[in-house]
Every structure is written in C-alpha cells, then in structure tokens.
C-alpha cells in the first residue's frame, strides 16, 4: 500500500476529527496497517475551523503531519478555500454540495456529493454527516473495509446510535459508488 495522506477539514461540530480518529483506529486495529492522526481546531467549541490529518501506510511513517495530501475532504467553504491549494496533483478532493461551492478546479479528481442533503432526507439527523463522509471516502479510496469502521463504531457508540451510524456509513458508500459510475 502506498502511503495515503488525508486531510479532513470543516468546522467544529461537524465531526471531522472524530471521523479521522475512527479511520485511523480501523486501519490499525482491524486492517493491520500503521496510522497516525493529528488535529487542529479553532478556539471555538462549535463553528470554528477544524482540520485533522491522517496518514495510513503498511510501512513506517516518519512525520505525523500532512503537507501535501493525496486525499482532501472539505465540508465547509472556509476549509475548501484554505486547503485546496495544498492537494497533491492527481489526488482526490471530496466536498459536500450543500456547504461547498467549488470555485476553482484543483489538479485533482474532484468529487462533489450531496452528503448533507441525503443525510437529512434519509436519516433526518445531521449529526452523522461525518460517518456518511467516511463511507464515501472509503468507497472512493478503498482505504479500509466498512466492517472495520463498524467495529470501531461499536466500541465508541452506545447501542441506540449504532443503527443510525450504520445507515449513514452505507449511505456514504452508496454515494461514493454512484460517483464512480
């Protein structure tokens, strides 16, 4: 496996940091890979800028920060404007159509998905947007298996939230699949 360098970005409260922790744990605990995860966020608990870096590899990782991601996820316009210049040429840029208007084309495979809209129509609760995004990401990039994500969720969530999160993960996978066709 070539190193996968991921930057997930959005605003506080959208769950990008939680999603990156879940992804890194799934890679290490259930896929036998090596992963590092780091995060940065504004002083506000909700609404401030949030960024999380994840590097996943089958070999040693020497530096924990991502300087030129081959996968960039932007869930807000501010995050898109700030981070799109850093994407590695030929990488994957994943955005949500409700929150991000792509103003300039990056030298990347740019995929815009209606994640928020689909979450609200299907589940009715925006709290699982991050899990939907994670489902789309793992379908588009094949980083880890959905079962590995579900195993991590089972250790982190109360049982009464599992069905909603599983539905969000499956919705994201389905959106990712439709983008590939």
C-alpha positions as CSV (number, residue, x, y, z in Angstrom):
1,X,0.0,0.0,0.0
2,X,1.3,3.4,-0.9
3,X,1.0,5.9,2.0
4,X,-2.4,7.6,2.0
5,X,-2.1,11.1,3.3
6,X,-5.5,12.5,4.2
7,X,-6.7,16.0,5.4
8,X,-10.3,16.2,6.6
9,X,-11.5,19.7,7.2
10,X,-14.6,21.5,8.1
11,X,-15.9,23.4,11.2
12,X,-16.1,22.4,14.8
13,X,-19.1,20.2,15.4
14,X,-19.2,18.5,12.0
15,X,-17.2,15.5,13.4
16,X,-14.1,15.7,11.1
17,X,-11.8,15.0,14.0
18,X,-14.0,12.1,15.2
19,X,-14.1,10.6,11.7
20,X,-10.3,10.8,11.3
21,X,-9.8,9.0,14.7
22,X,-12.3,6.3,13.6
23,X,-10.5,5.9,10.3
24,X,-7.1,5.6,11.9
25,X,-8.3,3.2,14.6
26,X,-9.9,1.0,11.9
27,X,-6.7,0.9,9.9
28,X,-4.6,-0.1,12.9
29,X,-6.9,-2.3,14.9
30,X,-8.6,-4.2,12.1
31,X,-6.6,-3.8,8.9
32,X,-3.1,-4.4,10.3
33,X,-1.8,-1.1,8.9
34,X,0.2,1.7,10.5
35,X,-1.6,5.1,11.1
36,X,-1.0,8.4,12.7
37,X,-3.7,11.1,13.3
38,X,-3.3,14.7,14.4
39,X,-5.7,17.6,14.6
40,X,-6.0,21.3,14.8
41,X,-9.1,23.4,15.5
42,X,-10.0,27.0,16.4
43,X,-10.7,28.2,19.9
44,X,-14.5,27.8,19.5
45,X,-16.0,24.6,20.6
46,X,-18.5,24.7,17.7
47,X,-18.3,26.5,14.4
48,X,-14.5,27.2,14.5
49,X,-12.2,25.8,11.8
50,X,-11.2,22.1,12.3
51,X,-8.6,20.1,10.4
52,X,-7.4,16.6,11.0
53,X,-4.5,14.8,9.3
54,X,-4.4,11.0,8.9
55,X,-1.6,9.0,7.4
56,X,-2.2,5.4,6.7
57,X,0.6,3.0,5.5
58,X,1.8,-0.5,5.6
59,X,5.4,0.8,6.3
60,X,6.9,3.2,8.8
61,X,5.6,6.7,9.0
62,X,8.3,9.2,9.8
63,X,6.4,12.5,10.1
64,X,2.8,12.8,11.5
65,X,1.7,16.0,9.7
66,X,0.3,16.0,6.1
67,X,1.8,18.8,4.0
68,X,0.5,17.6,0.6
69,X,-2.5,15.3,0.9
70,X,-3.4,12.9,-1.8
71,X,-6.9,13.0,-0.2
72,X,-8.6,16.2,0.9
73,X,-12.1,16.4,2.4
74,X,-13.7,19.8,2.7
75,X,-17.0,20.1,4.5
76,X,-17.1,23.9,4.6
77,X,-16.4,26.7,2.2
78,X,-13.8,28.2,4.5
79,X,-11.9,24.8,4.7
80,X,-12.1,24.5,0.9
81,X,-10.7,28.0,0.3
82,X,-7.9,27.4,2.8
83,X,-6.8,23.9,2.0
84,X,-7.5,23.2,-1.7
85,X,-4.1,24.7,-2.8
86,X,-2.3,22.0,-0.9
87,X,-3.7,18.9,-2.6
88,X,-1.2,16.7,-4.3
89,X,-1.6,16.7,-8.1
90,X,-3.8,13.7,-9.1
91,X,-5.2,13.4,-5.6
92,X,-8.9,13.1,-4.5
93,X,-10.8,16.2,-3.5
94,X,-14.1,15.3,-1.8
95,X,-16.6,18.1,-1.0
96,X,-20.3,18.4,0.2
97,X,-22.5,20.2,-2.3
98,X,-24.6,21.9,0.4
99,X,-21.7,23.6,2.2
100,X,-19.0,24.0,-0.5
101,X,-19.2,25.7,-3.9
102,X,-16.1,24.7,-5.8
103,X,-14.8,28.0,-7.2
104,X,-11.5,26.8,-8.7
105,X,-10.5,23.5,-10.1
106,X,-7.7,21.8,-8.3
107,X,-5.3,19.4,-10.2
108,X,-7.2,16.5,-8.6
109,X,-10.1,14.2,-9.1
110,X,-12.8,16.4,-7.7
111,X,-16.0,14.7,-6.4
112,X,-18.9,16.7,-5.1
113,X,-21.5,14.7,-3.2
114,X,-24.8,15.8,-1.7
115,X,-23.9,14.2,1.7
116,X,-25.8,16.6,4.0
117,X,-28.9,16.7,1.8
118,X,-29.0,12.9,1.6
119,X,-28.5,12.5,5.3
120,X,-31.4,14.9,6.0
121,X,-33.7,13.2,3.5
122,X,-32.8,9.7,4.6
123,X,-32.0,9.9,8.3
124,X,-33.1,13.3,9.3
125,X,-30.2,14.0,11.7
126,X,-27.1,15.9,10.6
127,X,-25.0,14.5,13.5
128,X,-24.0,11.6,11.3
129,X,-22.7,13.7,8.4
130,X,-19.1,12.7,9.3
131,X,-19.9,9.0,9.1
132,X,-21.6,9.4,5.7
133,X,-18.5,11.3,4.6
134,X,-16.3,8.4,5.9
135,X,-18.4,5.9,3.9
136,X,-18.0,7.9,0.7
137,X,-14.3,8.2,1.4
138,X,-13.6,4.5,2.0
139,X,-15.6,3.6,-1.1
140,X,-13.8,6.1,-3.3
141,X,-10.3,5.4,-1.9
142,X,-10.6,1.8,-0.6
143,X,-8.5,2.7,2.5
144,X,-10.2,0.3,4.9
145,X,-13.2,-2.0,4.8
146,X,-16.7,-0.9,6.0
147,X,-16.7,-3.7,8.6
148,X,-13.6,-2.2,10.2
149,X,-15.3,1.1,10.6
150,X,-18.3,-0.6,12.1
151,X,-16.2,-2.4,14.6
152,X,-14.7,0.8,15.8
153,X,-18.1,2.4,16.0
154,X,-19.3,-0.5,18.1
155,X,-16.6,0.3,20.7
156,X,-17.3,4.0,20.7
157,X,-21.0,4.4,20.5
158,X,-24.0,3.5,22.7
159,X,-26.1,0.7,21.1
160,X,-29.0,3.0,20.4
161,X,-26.9,5.1,18.0
162,X,-25.5,2.1,16.0
163,X,-28.3,1.8,13.5
164,X,-28.3,5.5,12.6
165,X,-24.5,5.4,12.1
166,X,-24.6,2.2,10.1
167,X,-27.2,3.7,7.9
168,X,-25.1,6.8,7.4
169,X,-22.0,4.7,6.6
170,X,-24.0,2.7,4.0
171,X,-25.4,5.9,2.5
172,X,-21.9,7.3,2.1
173,X,-20.7,4.1,0.5
174,X,-23.7,4.3,-1.9
175,X,-22.9,8.0,-2.8
176,X,-19.3,7.1,-3.3
177,X,-20.3,4.2,-5.6
178,X,-22.6,6.5,-7.7
179,X,-19.7,8.9,-8.1
180,X,-17.5,6.1,-9.5
181,X,-20.1,5.3,-12.2
